[in-house]
Amino acid sequence: MAYAWGSSELLSDLLGIETPDHPIAEVWFGTHKNSPTVVSDSANGSLLERVGELPYLVKFLAAAQPLSIQAHPSLSRARVQFANNHKSYSDANHKPELLIAITEFRALCGFRPLPEIEADLRLLAAASTPLAGLWGAFQAAGIEAAMRWIYDAPASAVLQLVANCTVLGRKRARLIEELFQLHPSDAGILVSVLMNLVALQPGEAIFLPAGNIHAYLEGMGVEVMAASDNVLRGGLTQKPVDVRELMQILDFDSLIEPRVTLKKLIQGLHRFGVDIPDFSVYRIEPSANNFLVDIELNGSAIVVCISGELIISTSRDESLTLRKGQAGYMGDARLFSVIGSGTGYLAMG
């Protein structure tokens, strides 16, 4: 996908291709109707034609510029609004997402702890009288009231924020200035002040359940999500925004720890702590001294390799070698094994 925010350098290096003269942002692996994966074997054809619809989708994602501030609906909300032909819903599914960093990755994820928000809004109110209303709204009725103030405020409120952003410290000021250069006078810049600013190291992850407000800023990662394209945007984009519906689906609770825990199952096999029916995600790291043998396969799986080499075999006597930037599909097998020396991520559902 050649979205304008993409990073040609990051993805071309991962995929082992010549860097194009245009941005590339995403590579999809799955059966989603917008871009079903083509199978590279003697039979060819799409994965959708071969196995039918999968409940999950795996992507390589690389961002050189911030994506829109957005959230995804719950399953029940998606079903109702899609049945009502709501303009912002393209299907009846929810879209929980897990983002695992391949490179250092910056993101806005969830609302900050209340004391942090209060401290920063107090600083802004002291520096700029027009922004005192934002602090007052938060003091009176919390994050939801602050969000409503932001979307009702004149564009001059964003200019006041930019003019006084240094009171928030270097990291926040840098982000606000970066966003302002890309999206002048966008209300999303004010929203960013309420959100956690997260810097992921390679291998770390964030989970974005229904109602989680987020925006990817910069970096490359593996993204696993339910097979949906329902996105409610609230700023920092040229695409349509739907503030009214966004405010209906948002979770206004603070997100104290955006990062996802990683549980070691055996040496070289870890599971990300995400408990949803659509998918589960594992990090696989075989080595010359450590093979992953006879791992139970509960459903189908897509595996992506981000470094080295993975040699995967199944209880159906099938074998596939994956190298950096490649992906493979496993289905209808009871067990699988992985040897080699590399790192990959396996999505199962």
N, C-alpha and C positions, 0 to 999 in steps of 0.2 A: 504494500500500500504506500503510495507516494504522497503522503500528507505533508503539508508545508512545514510542520514542526519537526519532521524526522531528521535523523542524523545519518547521512550517507556513509561517513567514515566508520562509525561504530558498526553498522550492520554489514557493510561490505567486508570488513575485517573478520567478523564472525562467520560470515557465509563463504569467505574465501573467493570473492569475486572482485573484479575491477571496480573501483569507486566511480559511480555514475556522476554526471554533472547536474543531477537534480536530487532533492531529498528523498530518502526512503525511510519509512517510519515503522512498518510492521510486516511480519511474515506470519501467516496463519497456518495452523495445522489442525484439521478437523473437518467437520461436515457442514459447517454453517453455510446457508444458502448464498450469502454474499460473496464467498470465496472458498468453495470446497477444494480440499487438497487433491492434487493429481498424484496417483500412485505410480512410482517409478519401478515397474517390473514388466515382465513380458506381456501381461494382460492389460496394462495401462488402465485408463478410465479414472474416474474420481473416487475418492474414498466414500463419498455419499452413495454413489451407485453400488459400491461393493459391500458396504456394511450397514447402510441406512443411517438414520440420524443418531449422533452421539449427544449425550446430555452436557458435554463440556467442550471447551475450545482452548487450544494452547497457542500462544503467540510469542515470537520474539518482538520486542518493542524497543525502539531507540529514539530518544527525544533530545533534540538540540535546543528546543525552545519549550516554554511551558504549555501544557494542554489546558483545556477549559476547566473551570471550577464546576464540579458535577456531582451527582449522586445517582443511585439506581434504586428502583422501587422494590417493595416486597413482592412475593409471588401472588398474594391475594390482591394487592393493588394493581399489579400488571394485568391480571385476568379481568378484573372489573373494567379498567380503563381501556384495555384493548377491545373488549366487547362493546364498549361505548363509543368506539371509533375515535378515541382521543388522539389529537394530532401528534402528540409527543411519544406515542407508543407504537412500535413496529411489530410487536409480537406479545404473547401472553405469558412470557416467562420473566423470572427475576434474573439478576446478573451479579451475584456475589463474585468477587475477584481476589486472587492472591497474586501479588507482584514480588518476585524474587530478584534481587539485584545481581547482575552479572558484572557490571562495573560499579564504581561509586554512583549512587543514585539519590537525587534530591526530590522530595515530594512534600506536598501539604496533605495531611491526613487527619481527619477528625477535628473536633473542637478542642481547644486547649483546656487545661485545668482552670477552674474559675478564678483562683487567686492570681494566676498569670495574666489572664484577660483583664481582671480588675486593675492590676498594677499598671499595665500598658495603657489602658483607656484613661486612667487617672493622669498619666504623664501627658497624653495627647490633649486632654481637657485643659490642663494647666498651660500648655504651649499654644493652644488655639481655641478661642472662645466658640467658633462655629462647631468644633468637635465635642464640646461639652455635652451636647444633646445625646451623642452616642453613649458616653459614659453614664448619663442620667437614665437612658433607656435600659442599659444593662443593670444598673443599680436597682431599678424599679422592678424588672421582670426577667432578668437573665438573658441567656444567649438568643432565644427566639425573638425577644423584643429588640435586641441589638441588631439582629438580622433584618427585621422589618424596618428599623430606622435607616439602615444602610440603603435598602432598596427604595425607600421613599425620599432619601436625601437628594439635594441638587448636586450636579456635577462638580460644583465648587468645593464640596466636601472632600472629594478625592484630591483636588489641588491643595487643600489645606493639609491633608495627610502627607502628601509628597513634600511639601514645604517644611514640615516639622518632623519628618520620619527619623531624624538622627537621635531623637530622644529615646527611641526604642532599641538602640544599640546597633552595632555594625551589621550583623547578619540580617536583621529585619529591615534595616534601611537599604541595604544592598538589594534585597528581594523586591521591596516596594519600588525602588528606582528602576530595576530590571523590568518589572511588570508595567510600569508607567511608560517606558520607552516603546513597549510592544502594543499596549492597549490604553492609550491616554484617556483619562476621565472614566474608566470602566469601574463600575461598583465592585467588581470582583477584587480590586486592589484593597478596598476597605475590608472585604470579607476575609482576606488572607490574614489580617491582624488577629482574627479570632481562631485561626487554625494552627495545629501543630506543624512546625517545620522540622522535617525528619531527614537525616542524612544516613542512608543505608550503606554499609560496607558490603562487598561481594559476598553472597550467600545469605545475607539477612533479608527479611521479607516483611511486608505489611499485608494485612487482610482488610478488604473493603466490603463489608456486608451491606445489606439493604439499609438505606438512610445515611450511610457514611459519606460525609462531604470530603472531597479530595481533589487534587490536581497534581499530576506528575510535572516535574520541573525540568529535570535534566538527567540523562544517563541511559543505560541499557539494561533490560531485564527480561526474564521469562514471566509471562502473564498466563495464569490459568483461571478460567471463568466458566460460569454456566453459559450455555449456548443461547445468547440473547443479544440484542442490540438496543435495549431500552436505556437511554441516557437522558437525564434531566439536567440541563446546563443552566448555570447561573452567572456566567461572566467569563472574561478573558478569552473570548472566542469571536470569530466572525460568523459562526453557525447560529441557528436560531436558539434563543434562550426561552425558558418557560419558568419564570420566577414563581408564578402562582402555584404550579404543580410541584416545583422543587420544594417550596415551603410546606407543602402537604406531606411530603415523604421523608423529610429530613429527620434524623435522630439528633435532638438538641442536647443530649447528654455529653459531658466531657469525655474524651478518650484519653485516659491517663497514660497508657502504654501502647503506642501504635504498633510496635514490632511484635511479630508472631514467634512463639516458642518453637524450638526444634527438639524432638524427642529421639534419642538414639535407640534403635531397635536391636541392631547388631552392628559389629564393626563394618563401616562402609555403607550403612543403610539408616537414614534418618527420616522421620515423618514430621511434616509441618502440622502444628496444632490448630487445625481448622476442622470443625465438626459440622459438615453439611452433607446432604444426601447426593448432591450433584457430582462431587469429585473428592478425591483425596490426593495429596501430593507428597512425593518422596524425593530426597536427594540420594543419588547412588554414586558411590566412589570406590569402584574396585581398584585393586593394585596388584602388582606382581606377587605380593605376599598375602593377598586377601581376595578371595573369590566370593561372589554372592551366589549361593547355590540353592536351588529348589525353593524359591520364594513363592508363596501362594499368590495366585492371580485371581482376584475376585472381580470379574468383569473385564472390560476392554481396557487398553492402556495406550497412551501416546508417550514416547520417550524422546527427549531432545538432548543432544550432546553439546556441551559448551566448551569442553577442552579435552585433549587427548583422544582416546579411542575406547569405545565400548563394544564388546562382542556379546550379543544377546541371543540366547537360545530358549526354546520353550519345550514343554512336554510333548508337543506334536512333532518333534524332531525338525523344527524350523530354526534357522540361524540367520542373523543379520549383524553386519558390522556398521557402526555409526562413528563418524568422525566429527570434529568441531563444526557446528552449524548445521548438522543433519538431524533428521527426525525419523522415527519409525513407529509403526502401529502393531500392537499385539491384541489378539482376540481369540476366543474359543479355545484357550489353553488353560490347564489347571495350575501349572507351575512354570516359572521362568528362572533363568540363571544369567548372571552377568560376570564376564571376565574382562581383562584388559587393564588399562591404566588411564583413567580419565574421570571427568565429572559430568553427570547428567541429571536431569529432573524427569520424574515419571509421574504423569497424571493418570489416575485410574477412576473409572466410574461405571 
